[in-house]
Amino acid sequence: MKILHKRKETTAKSLNQTLKQLPVGELWVYGTGKLSMDEYHLIPQLSAHMIKDLANKSISDYCLYRKYVKHDIIFNKTPTMMLGTAFHTRVLEPTLYNNEYAVSPKFDKRTKEGKAQFAQWSELNAGKMLLTQDQDQLVKNMGDAIKGNKYAKSVLGGTLSEVSAFKRLECGLILKGRIDSVNYDGSYGVDLKSVEDCSPDGFAKACAKYRYDIQAHTYSELFGLDEFIFLCCSKAEPLEVGIYQLNDEFMDKAKADFDYAISRWVQLMEKTDDWETFSNKNNPMITLAPPNWFNYL
């Protein structure tokens, strides 16, 4: 599938209406600049993040109800997440970096004058994400590490950034995704990661912990990709770069869990009430066995 075709610029309000007409198996792609990140997040369809939660049997039905049906669990970005987002913008959409981020000068907030200066500066930069000078420098250095790596530069060459797509699955649900980068002929996609440990062993552990395998399968399923590539940069010196794909063992596990997650959501959406938590009326007392790793202590 070619990604050259871009649908017209749209908003969440408009797209929520038109998605009702999306046929089973058809893919709608909105290229760079056609759908903003904020508008994308206002479209309540299945995403890779949601599928990770659905695949996790440690997350109760009740928690899923609160997060994805009632929408009353507030999601707050951590400083680590904000740094990762700034890194994405710096590498994938550098022209937007100065518009979306403000670097804070050093204010002496112990003094009345310093507090007033900070308040004035904050008001002038309202709506922007605020970075310290150290954070800004780290983001710039990580961006330079990616741009200075000839293999990373080759992977990102000829790609479109921040591309959104929507596809109706056979079960009737709509899968959505916003991929970091996808090449023009749609044969491979790229996900940019800022990581603590960029080594093969370190990133493999992160993939298992954060279920990046499900992310890779979801985007491959959505966009019809032949390959999914992780482009990583460590967040501490020497700011090494890693370029990784996941093997069949990872991807087979991801597919099985993806299918389970879709099936679970279909079943849960048939419920009108009684979204169960861990201790429910039928099983209030649970007897626990030790986890597998306990035997190795």
C-alpha angles and dihedrals in degrees: 000000000000119000093199091099112085122193118225121279111276146172132232092252093054095041094049087060098044094045087071086073095052108123122224111275095012120126124213114197126195111194130212112317095007096102123021122227092245092051091046092056090053091065107093103213135122113291136180090256091053092047090053089056093046091051091052108090089194089070110082127227088244092056090050089050092052094046103040108021107030093026094205100128107097116225114213122191114235122219087254091055092047091051090051091050091050089050090052092051093047093053104031103029106020094161089064096049098090091043095053103035133053123196113220119228116220112274126186097229090181088077130066090235093050092050091050092049091050092049091050092048092048091051091051090052098042112151094026125106109248123229131184118235090254092051092048092050092049091051091050092048092049090049090051090050090056094044091046094054109090093205093050090046089052093050092051094042114108095013135126117228131222096009117175124207139180128197132176112228126216090258089060097252121125118235117206132189141170109206122202093226138350126183121244097258093046095237097125140018131204132214118196116215134187105206143180094225119029096182119113091249093045095049092045088057090049090051090054094044098046096030096238085162089070089050091052093049094045094053092043090052093046100046097030092240126179092203137022118200130196114210109195137186125186118237095222132057132312083038096213123193125225129189114198145173124191121242128236093268091059094043096045089053090048093052093050092049092044090055091046091050093052091048091048093051093048089054094045093050089059089063121093096188143342097077099181128231123198095275107048136164093266096048112020095155118055124190111214131215121201117264118256095258091057090079091061098057 
